[in-house]
Structures are given as structure tokens and as C-alpha cells.
């Protein structure tokens, strides 16, 4: 019987899972090989750390969820079990997606491996499972199907099914976040408004699952491992529902805010995503037009008022924008000091 749960116990009560250890070690070695190979082949353009660090953090989350105290107590405390699930379906997958392992493989490999990988990711099966709608359905099915059905009883009774559940969470989470957060060379390019919408969808799913679990008056599942400490079975079930509801919403809120921040920084007008950039350009275009109209009525040549051909100026050039805005302010001053276009008194 495990000792009463505490964060000290969670940090010391580790269990060894050889399959998980071998899997993560193999993936980490392959990723590191790709990073070093790119650094050797292109020393001036190495693989960025902001891709490498999230990927290894994702692997670390998998280790912590399955082998640390979180994994040790997952058959004893239901709320701990739910914490493990959130780590595997909502924390580790986005970090792995941010690491862009497929892009790394394409950059690090040569033919025939390079061509085989490109052909594989463009195949119909991969195109189908990376469709954003499929990822949403996989996420909903994984969350609802493993918590609100009798499948959970099988998980508690059979270790193999419990391990398979972990794989399902990682797989469903990765497919869900891949087209929404990733930049891998898959077919689907999702606009930022649609990304935010599909991310918002997960919040009511997590909330619904948590509310249902918190509404049970008796434990509907097979009893977990015996213990003489901690909350009762029903209280533990309710705490697990709260973890799913509140914890899931908190994690998704962070993901949504990161996505929203990326949207505000998007500067590709062809992608129809950078709404702040487009709004800025529209505003500056209005300022250019007003400056040109006012300049045409004055004795000063229009070219000098806008820094030389402001009507055709490149809105992406900061100096042109500043010159046009200054000209606009000068016209306002001239209008306030006398007739429009006249020199200020």
C-alpha cells in the first residue's frame, strides 16, 4: 500500500516503465541526431533552440506523467489519474508539435529517405488523419469515451489497456494540436480565426466531462487500489472531475492566448491572418490619402509632402510611414492656423 499522497511522496515514489523509457529515449536520440546533423551540414543555419527545447520538454512530460509519483498514484487516486490524463493529452502533445519533428527529419535527411518522408506525409491516409475535423473528433472521443463509459473499468482492471489509454491520449492530442499549432508540411493550412474556434471547442468538452464526474452521488467505476488515507471514493471522483474541468480549461486558455498572440504578430497578408497588421495598413493608407489630398491644395508639391510619391509608397517601410504621418499632422496644423493648405501664422 502506498503512503499518503504528498508532493514529497510524488517526487520520491517513482516507478520504472521500460517501454516508455525505451520509447522516449529512442525518440530523443533520433531528434538529437537530426539537430546535430543539420548543425554539421548548415553551421550558419542550425536547428533553432526554440524548437528543440519544447520537444524535449514534451518527452519529459511523458516521463513525469507515467513514471513519477503522478504515474505511481494513478491507480490509487482518481484526481491524480485525471492529472495524468491532462498531461498526456493537453500538455505533452503541444510541446511535441512545437518541436516540428517531421520538418527536422526532412531537413536532416537525404534521398531516398527525404523523398519517402515527403511522399508519406502527402499520402491520403496522413492527409485524412491530419484534417482538423478529424483531430477534433479524436480529442472528443478520447476525453468522453475513456471517462464516461465502461472503458474506464477496463483500464483499472488491465494494465495493458491502461498503457494503451496513454497512447490514445498522446495520439489524439497530437492530431488535435498539429494543424492548429504546428507548422509541419501537412496539407491543411488553418486560418487563425478557425484555429481559435477549434481550440475553444475543447473547453466545453472538458467542462462537460468534469461536471458529469462531479455530479455522481456514488462511484460508478471499479474500485481503485485500496488505501486507508485521503478522500472517500466519491469525493475523490468529484475532485477528479474538478481537475478535468478547471485544469483542462486553464491549460486550453494558455494555448488559446499563445495562438492569439501569434495571430497578432502575423504579418503575411496573403495568409489573411494578421488582422492587427491589416488594420494598421488600412489606417496608414487613410493617412496617406488625407496627406495627399491636403498636399494637392497647397503650394507645396505633393511629392515633398509625402516624402516623394506617397500615393505609391510601400506601406511596409517605416520611414515612409513616418514621413506620411508627419505630413498629415502638418496639414492639420495648417488647417487650424488658417485656410486649408495655407502656411501657419
Secondary structure, 3 states (H helix, E strand, C coil): CCCCCCHHHHHHCCCCCHHHHHHHHHHHHHHHHHHHHHHHHCCCCCCCHHHHHHHHHHHHHHHHHHHCHHHHCCCCCHHHHHHHHHHHHHHHHHHHHHCCHHHHHHHHCCCCHHHHHHHHHCCHHHHHHCCHHHHHHHHHHHHHHHHCCCHHHHHHHCHHHHHHHHHHHHHHHHHHHHHHHCCCCCCCCCCHHHHHHHHHHHHHHHHHHHHHHHHCCCCCCCCCCCCCCCCCHHHHHHHHHHHHHHHHHHHHHHHHHHHHHHHHHCCCHHHCCCHHHHHHHHHHHHHHHHHHHHHHHCCCCHHHHCCCCHHHCCCCCHHHHHHHHHHHHHHHHHHHHCCCCCCCC
